[in-house]
Each structure stands twice: as C-alpha cells, then as structure tokens.
Amino acid sequence: MGTVLAASGGWTVGLVLGIVVVLVAAAIVITIVMLAARIAKQAATAVQAVDVVRAQTDELSGIARINDSGVRILHSARALRKTAVGR
C-alpha cells in the first residue's frame, strides 16, 4: 500500500509541476504579445510623425538656392572685410 501512495504522490507532483510550467510559459507569451502590440502602436505613431515632418519640409523646396545665396553673401562679406582691413 505504501508504494501505491508514493507512486500516486509522485504523479500528483508531476502534474502540478506541469501545470506551473504551462502557466509560466503562458504568462511569458502574453507579456510578449502585449509588448509587441505596444511597440506596433508606437511605430504607427512614429510613422505619422515622420509623415508630418515630411509634409512640413516639402515646403522648403528652394532651400538649396537660399543656402547658395547665403554662402555667396558670406564670401562677398569676407572679401569686402579683407579689402577694408587690408589683409
């Protein structure tokens, strides 16, 4: 009778350990899925922000011409200063 009780006790411990392992694995999977959903939401927000920035910077189509003009003005000012100072 003692061996029967010992055998059934081991079976119960194994079953309980199996259930605990399954519950821990399920908790890990649920956590991963929740984090993935949050990352997807943040990525969607980032994409919207990039679209807004793109729309705002499309209005700066003549910025290269403006930069070139600024560089020319700077070079002219430096040349004028050299002439005025005598260096």
All heavy atoms as a GROMACS GRO file, in nm:
protein
  619
    1MET      N    1   0.082  -0.119   0.000
    1MET     CA    2   0.000   0.000   0.000
    1MET      C    3   0.086   0.126   0.000
    1MET      O    4   0.049   0.226  -0.057
    1MET     CB    5  -0.092  -0.006   0.123
    1MET     CG    6  -0.192   0.104   0.128
    1MET     SD    7  -0.323   0.063   0.015
    1MET     CE    8  -0.438   0.185   0.059
    2GLY      N    9   0.203   0.121   0.065
    2GLY     CA   10   0.293   0.237   0.073
    2GLY      C   11   0.348   0.276  -0.062
    2GLY      O   12   0.364   0.392  -0.092
    3THR      N   13   0.378   0.176  -0.146
    3THR     CA   14   0.431   0.208  -0.278
    3THR      C   15   0.325   0.268  -0.368
    3THR      O   16   0.355   0.351  -0.453
    3THR     CB   17   0.489   0.082  -0.343
    3THR    OG1   18   0.389  -0.018  -0.347
    3THR    CG2   19   0.611   0.034  -0.272
    4VAL      N   20   0.201   0.228  -0.348
    4VAL     CA   21   0.091   0.285  -0.427
    4VAL      C   22   0.074   0.433  -0.394
    4VAL      O   23   0.056   0.517  -0.482
    4VAL     CB   24  -0.040   0.206  -0.403
    4VAL    CG1   25  -0.155   0.274  -0.474
    4VAL    CG2   26  -0.025   0.064  -0.449
    5LEU      N   27   0.081   0.464  -0.264
    5LEU     CA   28   0.068   0.604  -0.224
    5LEU      C   29   0.186   0.686  -0.274
    5LEU      O   30   0.170   0.800  -0.317
    5LEU     CB   31   0.056   0.616  -0.072
    5LEU     CG   32  -0.075   0.569  -0.010
    5LEU    CD1   33  -0.067   0.578   0.141
    5LEU    CD2   34  -0.191   0.650  -0.063
    6ALA      N   35   0.305   0.631  -0.269
    6ALA     CA   36   0.424   0.702  -0.316
    6ALA      C   37   0.416   0.725  -0.465
    6ALA      O   38   0.450   0.832  -0.514
    6ALA     CB   39   0.549   0.624  -0.279
    7ALA      N   40   0.369   0.626  -0.539
    7ALA     CA   41   0.358   0.639  -0.684
    7ALA      C   42   0.252   0.742  -0.720
    7ALA      O   43   0.271   0.824  -0.810
    7ALA     CB   44   0.325   0.504  -0.746
    8SER      N   45   0.140   0.743  -0.652
    8SER     CA   46   0.035   0.839  -0.684
    8SER      C   47   0.076   0.980  -0.639
    8SER      O   48   0.037   1.078  -0.698
    8SER     CB   49  -0.097   0.799  -0.621
    8SER     OG   50  -0.088   0.803  -0.480
    9GLY      N   51   0.155   0.990  -0.533
    9GLY     CA   52   0.205   1.120  -0.488
    9GLY      C   53   0.302   1.181  -0.588
    9GLY      O   54   0.298   1.300  -0.615
   10GLY      N   55   0.387   1.100  -0.647
   10GLY     CA   56   0.480   1.148  -0.750
   10GLY      C   57   0.407   1.194  -0.874
   10GLY      O   58   0.444   1.293  -0.937
   11TRP      N   59   0.303   1.123  -0.907
   11TRP     CA   60   0.222   1.159  -1.023
   11TRP      C   61   0.156   1.295  -1.000
   11TRP      O   62   0.152   1.379  -1.090
   11TRP     CB   63   0.116   1.050  -1.044
   11TRP     CG   64   0.030   1.071  -1.164
   11TRP    CD1   65   0.062   1.045  -1.292
   11TRP    CD2   66  -0.102   1.124  -1.164
   11TRP    NE1   67  -0.043   1.077  -1.375
   11TRP    CE2   68  -0.145   1.127  -1.297
   11TRP    CE3   69  -0.188   1.169  -1.064
   11TRP    CZ2   70  -0.272   1.173  -1.334
   11TRP    CZ3   71  -0.314   1.215  -1.102
   11TRP    CH2   72  -0.354   1.218  -1.235
   12THR      N   73   0.108   1.318  -0.880
   12THR     CA   74   0.043   1.446  -0.847
   12THR      C   75   0.145   1.560  -0.852
   12THR      O   76   0.116   1.667  -0.905
   12THR     CB   77  -0.020   1.438  -0.707
   12THR    OG1   78  -0.107   1.326  -0.701
   12THR    CG2   79  -0.097   1.563  -0.675
   13VAL      N   80   0.263   1.537  -0.798
   13VAL     CA   81   0.367   1.640  -0.802
   13VAL      C   82   0.404   1.672  -0.946
   13VAL      O   83   0.419   1.789  -0.984
   13VAL     CB   84   0.491   1.594  -0.721
   13VAL    CG1   85   0.609   1.688  -0.743
   13VAL    CG2   86   0.458   1.584  -0.574
   14GLY      N   87   0.417   1.571  -1.028
   14GLY     CA   88   0.448   1.592  -1.170
   14GLY      C   89   0.340   1.671  -1.240
   14GLY      O   90   0.368   1.760  -1.322
   15LEU      N   91   0.215   1.639  -1.210
   15LEU     CA   92   0.103   1.711  -1.271
   15LEU      C   93   0.103   1.857  -1.228
   15LEU      O   94   0.086   1.948  -1.310
   15LEU     CB   95  -0.030   1.643  -1.233
   15LEU     CG   96  -0.155   1.703  -1.297
   15LEU    CD1   97  -0.148   1.691  -1.449
   15LEU    CD2   98  -0.279   1.636  -1.242
   16VAL      N   99   0.125   1.883  -1.101
   16VAL     CA  100   0.128   2.020  -1.051
   16VAL      C  101   0.244   2.097  -1.113
   16VAL      O  102   0.227   2.212  -1.155
   16VAL     CB  103   0.137   2.020  -0.896
   16VAL    CG1  104   0.167   2.159  -0.843
   16VAL    CG2  105   0.008   1.966  -0.835
   17LEU      N  106   0.362   2.034  -1.120
   17LEU     CA  107   0.477   2.100  -1.183
   17LEU      C  108   0.449   2.129  -1.331
   17LEU      O  109   0.486   2.236  -1.382
   17LEU     CB  110   0.602   2.015  -1.168
   17LEU     CG  111   0.665   2.014  -1.029
   17LEU    CD1  112   0.783   1.918  -1.025
   17LEU    CD2  113   0.708   2.153  -0.988
   18GLY      N  114   0.385   2.038  -1.399
   18GLY     CA  115   0.350   2.059  -1.540
   18GLY      C  116   0.256   2.177  -1.557
   18GLY      O  117   0.272   2.259  -1.648
   19ILE      N  118   0.156   2.186  -1.469
   19ILE     CA  119   0.061   2.298  -1.476
   19ILE      C  120   0.134   2.430  -1.448
   19ILE      O  121   0.109   2.530  -1.516
   19ILE     CB  122  -0.055   2.275  -1.378
   19ILE    CG1  123  -0.142   2.159  -1.428
   19ILE    CG2  124  -0.138   2.401  -1.360
   19ILE    CD1  125  -0.249   2.115  -1.329
   20VAL      N  126   0.225   2.430  -1.351
   20VAL     CA  127   0.301   2.552  -1.319
   20VAL      C  128   0.385   2.594  -1.438
   20VAL      O  129   0.391   2.713  -1.474
   20VAL     CB  130   0.388   2.530  -1.193
   20VAL    CG1  131   0.487   2.644  -1.174
   20VAL    CG2  132   0.299   2.516  -1.071
   21VAL      N  133   0.451   2.500  -1.503
   21VAL     CA  134   0.533   2.532  -1.620
   21VAL      C  135   0.447   2.590  -1.732
   21VAL      O  136   0.485   2.688  -1.796
   21VAL     CB  137   0.611   2.406  -1.667
   21VAL    CG1  138   0.672   2.427  -1.805
   21VAL    CG2  139   0.716   2.369  -1.565
   22VAL      N  140   0.332   2.530  -1.756
   22VAL     CA  141   0.242   2.580  -1.860
   22VAL      C  142   0.195   2.721  -1.827
   22VAL      O  143   0.188   2.808  -1.914
   22VAL     CB  144   0.124   2.483  -1.881
   22VAL    CG1  145   0.016   2.545  -1.968
   22VAL    CG2  146   0.173   2.353  -1.942
   23LEU      N  147   0.161   2.747  -1.702
   23LEU     CA  148   0.115   2.880  -1.661
   23LEU      C  149   0.225   2.985  -1.677
   23LEU      O  150   0.200   3.097  -1.723
   23LEU     CB  151   0.064   2.878  -1.518
   23LEU     CG  152  -0.068   2.803  -1.496
   23LEU    CD1  153  -0.103   2.800  -1.347
   23LEU    CD2  154  -0.180   2.866  -1.576
   24VAL      N  155   0.348   2.948  -1.640
   24VAL     CA  156   0.460   3.041  -1.656
   24VAL      C  157   0.484   3.069  -1.805
   24VAL      O  158   0.504   3.185  -1.845
   24VAL     CB  159   0.587   2.986  -1.588
   24VAL    CG1  160   0.710   3.065  -1.628
   24VAL    CG2  161   0.570   2.985  -1.437
   25ALA      N  162   0.480   2.967  -1.887
   25ALA     CA  163   0.500   2.986  -2.030
   25ALA      C  164   0.389   3.073  -2.089
   25ALA      O  165   0.416   3.161  -2.172
   25ALA     CB  166   0.504   2.850  -2.102
   26ALA      N  167   0.266   3.051  -2.045
   26ALA     CA  168   0.154   3.133  -2.093
   26ALA      C  169   0.173   3.279  -2.050
   26ALA      O  170   0.146   3.371  -2.128
   26ALA     CB  171   0.022   3.078  -2.040
   27ALA      N  172   0.218   3.302  -1.928
   27ALA     CA  173   0.241   3.438  -1.881
   27ALA      C  174   0.349   3.507  -1.964
   27ALA      O  175   0.337   3.625  -2.000
   27ALA     CB  176   0.279   3.437  -1.734
   28ILE      N  177   0.453   3.433  -2.000
   28ILE     CA  178   0.561   3.490  -2.082
   28ILE      C  179   0.509   3.525  -2.221
   28ILE      O  180   0.536   3.632  -2.274
   28ILE     CB  181   0.680   3.392  -2.089
   28ILE    CG1  182   0.748   3.384  -1.952
   28ILE    CG2  183   0.780   3.434  -2.196
   28ILE    CD1  184   0.852   3.274  -1.942
   29VAL      N  185   0.432   3.435  -2.280
   29VAL     CA  186   0.378   3.459  -2.414
   29VAL      C  187   0.283   3.579  -2.412
   29VAL      O  188   0.286   3.665  -2.501
   29VAL     CB  189   0.308   3.333  -2.469
   29VAL    CG1  190   0.228   3.363  -2.594
   29VAL    CG2  191   0.411   3.224  -2.496
   30ILE      N  192   0.198   3.588  -2.312
   30ILE     CA  193   0.105   3.701  -2.301
   30ILE      C  194   0.181   3.831  -2.287
   30ILE      O  195   0.147   3.932  -2.350
   30ILE     CB  196   0.007   3.678  -2.183
   30ILE    CG1  197  -0.091   3.566  -2.218
   30ILE    CG2  198  -0.068   3.806  -2.148
   30ILE    CD1  199  -0.175   3.519  -2.101
   31THR      N  200   0.287   3.831  -2.207
   31THR     CA  201   0.369   3.952  -2.191
   31THR      C  202   0.433   3.993  -2.322
   31THR      O  203   0.433   4.111  -2.358
   31THR     CB  204   0.477   3.928  -2.084
   31THR    OG1  205   0.414   3.890  -1.962
   31THR    CG2  206   0.562   4.051  -2.062
   32ILE      N  207   0.485   3.896  -2.395
   32ILE     CA  208   0.549   3.925  -2.524
   32ILE      C  209   0.447   3.982  -2.622
   32ILE      O  210   0.476   4.079  -2.693
   32ILE     CB  211   0.617   3.799  -2.580
   32ILE    CG1  212   0.740   3.765  -2.496
   32ILE    CG2  213   0.656   3.817  -2.726
   32ILE    CD1  214   0.804   3.632  -2.529
   33VAL      N  215   0.330   3.926  -2.626
   33VAL     CA  216   0.226   3.974  -2.719
   33VAL      C  217   0.184   4.116  -2.681
   33VAL      O  218   0.165   4.202  -2.768
   33VAL     CB  219   0.106   3.877  -2.721
   33VAL    CG1  220  -0.012   3.937  -2.794
   33VAL    CG2  221   0.147   3.745  -2.785
   34MET      N  222   0.169   4.144  -2.552
   34MET     CA  223   0.130   4.278  -2.508
   34MET      C  224   0.238   4.380  -2.543
   34MET      O  225   0.208   4.491  -2.591
   34MET     CB  226   0.102   4.279  -2.358
   34MET     CG  227  -0.027   4.208  -2.320
   34MET     SD  228  -0.054   4.192  -2.142
   34MET     CE  229  -0.035   4.359  -2.086
   35LEU      N  230   0.365   4.344  -2.523
   35LEU     CA  231   0.475   4.434  -2.558
   35LEU      C  232   0.481   4.456  -2.710
   35LEU      O  233   0.507   4.568  -2.755
   35LEU     CB  234   0.608   4.380  -2.507
   35LEU     CG  235   0.626   4.385  -2.355
   35LEU    CD1  236   0.754   4.312  -2.315
   35LEU    CD2  237   0.628   4.528  -2.305
   36ALA      N  238   0.457   4.352  -2.786
   36ALA     CA  239   0.458   4.365  -2.932
   36ALA      C  240   0.347   4.459  -2.978
   36ALA      O  241   0.366   4.540  -3.069
   36ALA     CB  242   0.444   4.228  -2.998
   37ALA      N  243   0.231   4.449  -2.916
   37ALA     CA  244   0.120   4.538  -2.951
   37ALA      C  245   0.155   4.683  -2.918
   37ALA      O  246   0.126   4.775  -2.995
   37ALA     CB  247  -0.007   4.496  -2.878
   38ARG      N  248   0.219   4.704  -2.803
   38ARG     CA  249   0.258   4.840  -2.765
   38ARG      C  250   0.364   4.896  -2.860
   38ARG      O  251   0.358   5.012  -2.900
   38ARG     CB  252   0.310   4.840  -2.622
   38ARG     CG  253   0.328   4.980  -2.567
   38ARG     CD  254   0.343   4.981  -2.418
   38ARG     NE  255   0.477   4.932  -2.384
   38ARG     CZ  256   0.523   4.926  -2.261
   38ARG    NH1  257   0.446   4.960  -2.160
   38ARG    NH2  258   0.644   4.883  -2.237
   39ILE      N  259   0.458   4.811  -2.901
   39ILE     CA  260   0.560   4.855  -2.996
   39ILE      C  261   0.497   4.889  -3.131
   39ILE      O  262   0.534   4.988  -3.194
   39ILE     CB  263   0.669   4.747  -3.012
   39ILE    CG1  264   0.752   4.739  -2.883
   39ILE    CG2  265   0.759   4.774  -3.132
   39ILE    CD1  266   0.845   4.619  -2.878
   40ALA      N  267   0.400   4.810  -3.174
   40ALA     CA  268   0.331   4.838  -3.300
   40ALA      C  269   0.258   4.971  -3.294
   40ALA      O  270   0.258   5.049  -3.391
   40ALA     CB  271   0.234   4.725  -3.333
   41LYS      N  272   0.196   4.999  -3.181
   41LYS     CA  273   0.125   5.127  -3.163
   41LYS      C  274   0.224   5.243  -3.167
   41LYS      O  275   0.198   5.345  -3.232
   41LYS     CB  276   0.050   5.126  -3.030
   41LYS     CG  277  -0.035   5.246  -3.006
   41LYS     CD  278  -0.110   5.234  -2.875
   41LYS     CE  279  -0.188   5.359  -2.842
   41LYS     NZ  280  -0.255   5.350  -2.712
   42GLN      N  281   0.338   5.228  -3.100
   42GLN     CA  282   0.440   5.333  -3.102
   42GLN      C  283   0.497   5.352  -3.242
   42GLN      O  284   0.525   5.465  -3.283
   42GLN     CB  285   0.552   5.300  -3.003
   42GLN     CG  286   0.510   5.310  -2.859
   42GLN     CD  287   0.616   5.261  -2.763
   42GLN    OE1  288   0.717   5.202  -2.803
   42GLN    NE2  289   0.594   5.283  -2.634
   43ALA      N  290   0.513   5.243  -3.316
   43ALA     CA  291   0.564   5.253  -3.452
   43ALA      C  292   0.465   5.327  -3.542
   43ALA      O  293   0.506   5.408  -3.626
   43ALA     CB  294   0.592   5.114  -3.508
   44ALA      N  295   0.337   5.302  -3.524
   44ALA     CA  296   0.235   5.373  -3.602
   44ALA      C  297   0.239   5.522  -3.570
   44ALA      O  298   0.229   5.606  -3.661
   44ALA     CB  299   0.098   5.315  -3.574
   45THR      N  300   0.256   5.556  -3.445
   45THR     CA  301   0.267   5.697  -3.406
   45THR      C  302   0.390   5.760  -3.467
   45THR      O  303   0.386   5.874  -3.515
   45THR     CB  304   0.271   5.708  -3.252
   45THR    OG1  305   0.155   5.648  -3.198
   45THR    CG2  306   0.278   5.852  -3.208
   46ALA      N  307   0.501   5.687  -3.468
   46ALA     CA  308   0.625   5.739  -3.527
   46ALA      C  309   0.609   5.761  -3.677
   46ALA      O  310   0.658   5.861  -3.732
   46ALA     CB  311   0.741   5.644  -3.500
   47VAL      N  312   0.540   5.671  -3.744
   47VAL     CA  313   0.518   5.686  -3.888
   47VAL      C  314   0.435   5.812  -3.915
   47VAL      O  315   0.464   5.888  -4.008
   47VAL     CB  316   0.450   5.560  -3.946
   47VAL    CG1  317   0.399   5.585  -4.087
   47VAL    CG2  318   0.548   5.444  -3.946
   48GLN      N  319   0.334   5.835  -3.834
   48GLN     CA  320   0.252   5.956  -3.850
   48GLN      C  321   0.337   6.081  -3.828
   48GLN      O  322   0.324   6.180  -3.901
   48GLN     CB  323   0.134   5.954  -3.753
   48GLN     CG  324   0.029   5.852  -3.787
   48GLN     CD  325  -0.078   5.842  -3.680
   48GLN    OE1  326  -0.067   5.899  -3.573
   48GLN    NE2  327  -0.184   5.767  -3.708
   49ALA      N  328   0.424   6.077  -3.729
   49ALA     CA  329   0.511   6.193  -3.702
   49ALA      C  330   0.607   6.218  -3.818
   49ALA      O  331   0.631   6.333  -3.855
   49ALA     CB  332   0.588   6.171  -3.572
   50VAL      N  333   0.660   6.112  -3.875
   50VAL     CA  334   0.751   6.127  -3.990
   50VAL      C  335   0.676   6.185  -4.108
   50VAL      O  336   0.729   6.271  -4.181
   50VAL     CB  337   0.816   5.992  -4.025
   50VAL    CG1  338   0.885   5.997  -4.160
   50VAL    CG2  339   0.915   5.952  -3.917
   51ASP      N  340   0.552   6.144  -4.129
   51ASP     CA  341   0.472   6.200  -4.238
   51ASP      C  342   0.448   6.349  -4.217
   51ASP      O  343   0.452   6.428  -4.313
   51ASP     CB  344   0.339   6.126  -4.249
   51ASP     CG  345   0.356   5.985  -4.304
   51ASP    OD1  346   0.460   5.958  -4.368
   51ASP    OD2  347   0.264   5.902  -4.282
   52VAL      N  348   0.424   6.390  -4.093
   52VAL     CA  349   0.404   6.533  -4.064
   52VAL      C  350   0.532   6.610  -4.092
   52VAL      O  351   0.529   6.717  -4.155
   52VAL     CB  352   0.358   6.552  -3.917
   52VAL    CG1  353   0.364   6.698  -3.877
   52VAL    CG2  354   0.218   6.498  -3.898
   53VAL      N  355   0.646   6.557  -4.048
   53VAL     CA  356   0.774   6.624  -4.072
   53VAL      C  357   0.802   6.632  -4.222
   53VAL      O  358   0.848   6.735  -4.272
   53VAL     CB  359   0.888   6.553  -3.998
   53VAL    CG1  360   1.024   6.606  -4.041
   53VAL    CG2  361   0.870   6.568  -3.848
   54ARG      N  362   0.773   6.526  -4.294
   54ARG     CA  363   0.794   6.526  -4.439
   54ARG      C  364   0.708   6.632  -4.505
   54ARG      O  365   0.753   6.707  -4.592
   54ARG     CB  366   0.763   6.389  -4.498
   54ARG     CG  367   0.790   6.383  -4.649
   54ARG     CD  368   0.761   6.247  -4.709
   54ARG     NE  369   0.851   6.147  -4.653
   54ARG     CZ  370   0.812   6.036  -4.592
   54ARG    NH1  371   0.684   6.009  -4.580
   54ARG    NH2  372   0.899   5.950  -4.545
   55ALA      N  373   0.582   6.644  -4.463
   55ALA     CA  374   0.493   6.744  -4.521
   55ALA      C  375   0.542   6.885  -4.490
   55ALA      O  376   0.533   6.976  -4.573
   55ALA     CB  377   0.351   6.724  -4.467
   56GLN      N  378   0.597   6.904  -4.371
   56GLN     CA  379   0.646   7.036  -4.334
   56GLN      C  380   0.774   7.073  -4.408
   56GLN      O  381   0.797   7.189  -4.440
   56GLN     CB  382   0.670   7.044  -4.183
   56GLN     CG  383   0.542   7.040  -4.103
   56GLN     CD  384   0.567   7.029  -3.953
   56GLN    OE1  385   0.677   6.997  -3.910
   56GLN    NE2  386   0.464   7.052  -3.875
   57THR      N  387   0.858   6.975  -4.435
   57THR     CA  388   0.985   7.006  -4.503
   57THR      C  389   0.970   7.010  -4.654
   57THR      O  390   1.057   7.063  -4.722
   57THR     CB  391   1.093   6.904  -4.465
   57THR    OG1  392   1.048   6.773  -4.494
   57THR    CG2  393   1.129   6.916  -4.319
   58ASP      N  394   0.862   6.956  -4.709
   58ASP     CA  395   0.838   6.967  -4.853
   58ASP      C  396   0.821   7.113  -4.894
   58ASP      O  397   0.848   7.150  -5.008
   58ASP     CB  398   0.715   6.886  -4.895
   58ASP     CG  399   0.743   6.738  -4.902
   58ASP    OD1  400   0.862   6.701  -4.906
   58ASP    OD2  401   0.647   6.659  -4.905
   59GLU      N  402   0.777   7.197  -4.802
   59GLU     CA  403   0.757   7.338  -4.832
   59GLU      C  404   0.890   7.411  -4.850
   59GLU      O  405   0.893   7.523  -4.897
   59GLU     CB  406   0.677   7.402  -4.720
   59GLU     CG  407   0.537   7.341  -4.706
   59GLU     CD  408   0.465   7.390  -4.582
   59GLU    OE1  409   0.519   7.477  -4.512
   59GLU    OE2  410   0.354   7.342  -4.557
   60LEU      N  411   1.000   7.349  -4.811
   60LEU     CA  412   1.131   7.411  -4.821
   60LEU      C  413   1.202   7.369  -4.950
   60LEU      O  414   1.320   7.340  -4.952
   60LEU     CB  415   1.217   7.373  -4.700
   60LEU     CG  416   1.160   7.411  -4.564
   60LEU    CD1  417   1.249   7.354  -4.454
   60LEU    CD2  418   1.148   7.560  -4.550
   61SER      N  419   1.130   7.372  -5.061
   61SER     CA  420   1.188   7.322  -5.186
   61SER      C  421   1.300   7.411  -5.237
   61SER      O  422   1.392   7.364  -5.302
   61SER     CB  423   1.078   7.310  -5.292
   61SER     OG  424   1.016   7.436  -5.312
   62GLY      N  425   1.298   7.541  -5.207
   62GLY     CA  426   1.402   7.631  -5.256
   62GLY      C  427   1.515   7.652  -5.158
   62GLY      O  428   1.593   7.746  -5.172
   63ILE      N  429   1.528   7.563  -5.060
   63ILE     CA  430   1.629   7.582  -4.956
   63ILE      C  431   1.772   7.574  -5.011
   63ILE      O  432   1.860   7.646  -4.964
   63ILE     CB  433   1.608   7.483  -4.839
   63ILE    CG1  434   1.686   7.526  -4.715
   63ILE    CG2  435   1.647   7.343  -4.878
   63ILE    CD1  436   1.631   7.646  -4.649
   64ALA      N  437   1.795   7.495  -5.113
   64ALA     CA  438   1.930   7.484  -5.171
   64ALA      C  439   1.970   7.617  -5.233
   64ALA      O  440   2.084   7.663  -5.215
   64ALA     CB  441   1.935   7.373  -5.274
   65ARG      N  442   1.877   7.680  -5.302
   65ARG     CA  443   1.906   7.811  -5.364
   65ARG      C  444   1.932   7.917  -5.257
   65ARG      O  445   2.022   7.999  -5.268
   65ARG     CB  446   1.788   7.853  -5.452
   65ARG     CG  447   1.813   7.977  -5.533
   65ARG     CD  448   1.701   8.001  -5.634
   65ARG     NE  449   1.569   7.977  -5.576
   65ARG     CZ  450   1.488   8.074  -5.530
   65ARG    NH1  451   1.526   8.199  -5.536
   65ARG    NH2  452   1.371   8.043  -5.479
   66ILE      N  453   1.854   7.910  -5.149
   66ILE     CA  454   1.871   8.005  -5.039
   66ILE      C  455   2.008   7.984  -4.973
   66ILE      O  456   2.079   8.082  -4.942
   66ILE     CB  457   1.757   7.990  -4.936
   66ILE    CG1  458   1.625   8.033  -4.999
   66ILE    CG2  459   1.785   8.069  -4.810
   66ILE    CD1  460   1.503   7.996  -4.916
   67ASN      N  461   2.046   7.859  -4.953
   67ASN     CA  462   2.178   7.830  -4.895
   67ASN      C  463   2.292   7.880  -4.984
   67ASN      O  464   2.389   7.936  -4.937
   67ASN     CB  465   2.193   7.681  -4.867
   67ASN     CG  466   2.115   7.636  -4.747
   67ASN    OD1  467   2.075   7.716  -4.663
   67ASN    ND2  468   2.091   7.506  -4.738
   68ASP      N  469   2.278   7.859  -5.114
   68ASP     CA  470   2.380   7.907  -5.208
   68ASP      C  471   2.391   8.059  -5.202
   68ASP      O  472   2.502   8.115  -5.203
   68ASP     CB  473   2.348   7.863  -5.351
   68ASP     CG  474   2.369   7.714  -5.372
   68ASP    OD1  475   2.442   7.653  -5.291
   68ASP    OD2  476   2.313   7.660  -5.469
   69SER      N  477   2.279   8.126  -5.194
   69SER     CA  478   2.281   8.273  -5.185
   69SER      C  479   2.348   8.317  -5.056
   69SER      O  480   2.427   8.412  -5.055
   69SER     CB  481   2.139   8.329  -5.191
   69SER     OG  482   2.079   8.298  -5.314
   70GLY      N  483   2.320   8.249  -4.948
   70GLY     CA  484   2.383   8.283  -4.820
   70GLY      C  485   2.533   8.264  -4.824
   70GLY      O  486   2.608   8.348  -4.771
   71VAL      N  487   2.580   8.158  -4.888
   71VAL     CA  488   2.723   8.132  -4.899
   71VAL      C  489   2.789   8.240  -4.984
   71VAL      O  490   2.896   8.292  -4.950
   71VAL     CB  491   2.749   7.991  -4.957
   71VAL    CG1  492   2.895   7.972  -4.996
   71VAL    CG2  493   2.707   7.885  -4.856
   72ARG      N  494   2.723   8.280  -5.093
   72ARG     CA  495   2.779   8.386  -5.177
   72ARG      C  496   2.787   8.518  -5.101
   72ARG      O  497   2.886   8.592  -5.112
   72ARG     CB  498   2.697   8.402  -5.305
   72ARG     CG  499   2.739   8.300  -5.411
   72ARG     CD  500   2.674   8.326  -5.545
   72ARG     NE  501   2.559   8.234  -5.553
   72ARG     CZ  502   2.435   8.268  -5.576
   72ARG    NH1  503   2.402   8.394  -5.597
   72ARG    NH2  504   2.340   8.178  -5.580
   73ILE      N  505   2.684   8.548  -5.025
   73ILE     CA  506   2.685   8.672  -4.945
   73ILE      C  507   2.797   8.667  -4.842
   73ILE      O  508   2.869   8.766  -4.821
   73ILE     CB  509   2.547   8.692  -4.878
   73ILE    CG1  510   2.442   8.726  -4.983
   73ILE    CG2  511   2.554   8.801  -4.771
   73ILE    CD1  512   2.300   8.724  -4.931
   74LEU      N  513   2.816   8.552  -4.779
   74LEU     CA  514   2.923   8.538  -4.680
   74LEU      C  515   3.060   8.557  -4.744
   74LEU      O  516   3.146   8.628  -4.690
   74LEU     CB  517   2.914   8.399  -4.614
   74LEU     CG  518   3.023   8.367  -4.512
   74LEU    CD1  519   3.014   8.461  -4.393
   74LEU    CD2  520   3.012   8.223  -4.466
   75HIS      N  521   3.081   8.497  -4.860
   75HIS     CA  522   3.210   8.511  -4.928
   75HIS      C  523   3.233   8.656  -4.970
   75HIS      O  524   3.344   8.709  -4.958
   75HIS     CB  525   3.217   8.419  -5.050
   75HIS     CG  526   3.230   8.275  -5.013
   75HIS    ND1  527   3.234   8.175  -5.107
   75HIS    CD2  528   3.240   8.212  -4.894
   75HIS    CE1  529   3.245   8.058  -5.047
   75HIS    NE2  530   3.248   8.078  -4.917
   76SER      N  531   3.129   8.723  -5.017
   76SER     CA  532   3.142   8.864  -5.054
   76SER      C  533   3.174   8.949  -4.933
   76SER      O  534   3.257   9.041  -4.940
   76SER     CB  535   3.013   8.913  -5.120
   76SER     OG  536   2.987   8.843  -5.238
   77ALA      N  537   3.110   8.921  -4.820
   77ALA     CA  538   3.137   8.997  -4.698
   77ALA      C  539   3.280   8.976  -4.651
   77ALA      O  540   3.346   9.071  -4.606
   77ALA     CB  541   3.037   8.958  -4.589
   78ARG      N  542   3.329   8.856  -4.661
   78ARG     CA  543   3.468   8.828  -4.621
   78ARG      C  544   3.566   8.902  -4.714
   78ARG      O  545   3.666   8.957  -4.669
   78ARG     CB  546   3.495   8.678  -4.622
   78ARG     CG  547   3.435   8.606  -4.506
   78ARG     CD  548   3.466   8.458  -4.509
   78ARG     NE  549   3.408   8.389  -4.394
   78ARG     CZ  550   3.392   8.258  -4.387
   78ARG    NH1  551   3.432   8.180  -4.490
   78ARG    NH2  552   3.339   8.204  -4.280
   79ALA      N  553   3.536   8.898  -4.842
   79ALA     CA  554   3.624   8.969  -4.938
   79ALA      C  555   3.622   9.119  -4.912
   79ALA      O  556   3.726   9.185  -4.916
   79ALA     CB  557   3.580   8.939  -5.081
   80LEU      N  558   3.505   9.172  -4.881
   80LEU     CA  559   3.493   9.315  -4.851
   80LEU      C  560   3.569   9.350  -4.724
   80LEU      O  561   3.637   9.452  -4.715
   80LEU     CB  562   3.345   9.353  -4.838
   80LEU     CG  563   3.313   9.500  -4.812
   80LEU    CD1  564   3.362   9.584  -4.929
   80LEU    CD2  565   3.165   9.518  -4.792
   81ARG      N  566   3.562   9.264  -4.624
   81ARG     CA  567   3.634   9.288  -4.498
   81ARG      C  568   3.784   9.285  -4.523
   81ARG      O  569   3.859   9.367  -4.469
   81ARG     CB  570   3.594   9.184  -4.394
   81ARG     CG  571   3.658   9.212  -4.258
   81ARG     CD  572   3.616   9.114  -4.153
   81ARG     NE  573   3.669   8.982  -4.188
   81ARG     CZ  574   3.632   8.868  -4.131
   81ARG    NH1  575   3.538   8.869  -4.039
   81ARG    NH2  576   3.684   8.753  -4.167
   82LYS      N  577   3.830   9.190  -4.603
   82LYS     CA  578   3.973   9.184  -4.634
   82LYS      C  579   4.018   9.312  -4.703
   82LYS      O  580   4.126   9.365  -4.675
   82LYS     CB  581   4.003   9.063  -4.724
   82LYS     CG  582   4.011   8.933  -4.652
   82LYS     CD  583   4.051   8.823  -4.750
   82LYS     CE  584   4.060   8.691  -4.679
   82LYS     NZ  585   4.098   8.583  -4.772
   83THR      N  586   3.934   9.362  -4.791
   83THR     CA  587   3.969   9.484  -4.863
   83THR      C  588   3.969   9.602  -4.768
   83THR      O  589   4.059   9.687  -4.772
   83THR     CB  590   3.869   9.510  -4.978
   83THR    OG1  591   3.868   9.397  -5.063
   83THR    CG2  592   3.905   9.633  -5.056
   84ALA      N  593   3.871   9.607  -4.679
   84ALA     CA  594   3.860   9.720  -4.586
   84ALA      C  595   3.971   9.718  -4.481
   84ALA      O  596   4.026   9.822  -4.446
   84ALA     CB  597   3.724   9.719  -4.519
   85VAL      N  598   4.008   9.601  -4.434
   85VAL     CA  599   4.109   9.588  -4.329
   85VAL      C  600   4.248   9.589  -4.390
   85VAL      O  601   4.343   9.634  -4.328
   85VAL     CB  602   4.083   9.461  -4.244
   85VAL    CG1  603   4.196   9.438  -4.145
   85VAL    CG2  604   3.951   9.471  -4.173
   86GLY      N  605   4.260   9.541  -4.510
   86GLY     CA  606   4.389   9.539  -4.577
   86GLY      C  607   4.466   9.411  -4.558
   86GLY      O  608   4.587   9.407  -4.574
   87ARG      N  609   4.404   9.305  -4.521
   87ARG     CA  610   4.474   9.177  -4.503
   87ARG      C  611   4.468   9.093  -4.625
   87ARG      O  612   4.390   9.062  -4.694
   87ARG     CB  613   4.411   9.098  -4.386
   87ARG     CG  614   4.442   9.159  -4.256
   87ARG     CD  615   4.390   9.069  -4.148
   87ARG     NE  616   4.411   9.128  -4.017
   87ARG     CZ  617   4.373   9.076  -3.904
   87ARG    NH1  618   4.310   8.962  -3.904
   87ARG    NH2  619   4.395   9.134  -3.790
   0.00000   0.00000   0.00000
